[in-house]
Amino acid sequence: EVSVLKAIGIALGHIDSQRAIVPLCLIRNHVDPKVRYGVVHGLMGQTQAQAVQAMIELSNDRDMDVRNWATFALGTQIDLDNPEIRAALWKRIPDADHEIRGEALVGLARRHDKDVFGPLLRELESEEVGCLAVEAAGELEDPRLYDSLATLMNLNPSDKQIKAAMEKCQRKQ
């Protein structure tokens, strides 16, 4: 039953048990995206190789919610940094969904991947700037982002997140 498998996945994520990794990985390719969504939540935060590999695969899922949460899990919920994780995050940079792109930008910026500067600058200078791009700018702390953040601050003078990102980028100047 799809709803039961989804609920089990989510519940296992709440108890953060390594014993859940193998059973969840067995259903990571389930035909129903609701089950895969549960798998993502069940594996979130796990750093064992099998769990990370499953999350990398799920970050490429055809379902937007599964892809989004898996990208968030890889980018923000674990501190591991290796070529496979970075490659998975880079695959999400051209994603059509701005939130998924933002999660990838944050993950790469948290890992201080200097190559993320170009895509991040484009996102900050786009017509619709999300809070994840601003978060990524603060994580990267690159002074070359300061002017773009200042432009955003002029449009949103009370935005504390933009102000904090500007301060982090300014410190490096």
Rosetta blueprint (number, residue, H / E / L):
1 E L
2 V H
3 S H
4 V H
5 L H
6 K H
7 A H
8 I H
9 G H
10 I H
11 A H
12 L H
13 G H
14 H H
15 I H
16 D L
17 S L
18 Q H
19 R H
20 A H
21 I H
22 V H
23 P H
24 L H
25 C H
26 L H
27 I L
28 R L
29 N L
30 H L
31 V L
32 D L
33 P H
34 K H
35 V H
36 R H
37 Y H
38 G H
39 V H
40 V H
41 H H
42 G H
43 L H
44 M L
45 G L
46 Q L
47 T L
48 Q L
49 A H
50 Q H
51 A H
52 V H
53 Q H
54 A H
55 M H
56 I H
57 E H
58 L H
59 S L
60 N L
61 D L
62 R L
63 D L
64 M H
65 D H
66 V H
67 R H
68 N H
69 W H
70 A H
71 T H
72 F H
73 A H
74 L H
75 G H
76 T H
77 Q H
78 I L
79 D L
80 L L
81 D L
82 N L
83 P H
84 E H
85 I H
86 R H
87 A H
88 A H
89 L H
90 W H
91 K H
92 R H
93 I L
94 P L
95 D L
96 A L
97 D L
98 H H
99 E H
100 I H
101 R H
102 G H
103 E H
104 A H
105 L H
106 V H
107 G H
108 L H
109 A H
110 R H
111 R L
112 H L
113 D L
114 K H
115 D H
116 V H
117 F H
118 G H
119 P H
120 L H
121 L H
122 R H
123 E H
124 L H
125 E L
126 S L
127 E L
128 E L
129 V L
130 G L
131 C H
132 L H
133 A H
134 V H
135 E H
136 A H
137 A H
138 G H
139 E H
140 L H
141 E L
142 D L
143 P H
144 R H
145 L H
146 Y H
147 D H
148 S H
149 L H
150 A H
151 T H
152 L H
153 M H
154 N H
155 L H
156 N L
157 P L
158 S L
159 D L
160 K H
161 Q H
162 I H
163 K H
164 A H
165 A H
166 M H
167 E H
168 K H
169 C H
170 Q H
171 R H
172 K L
173 Q L
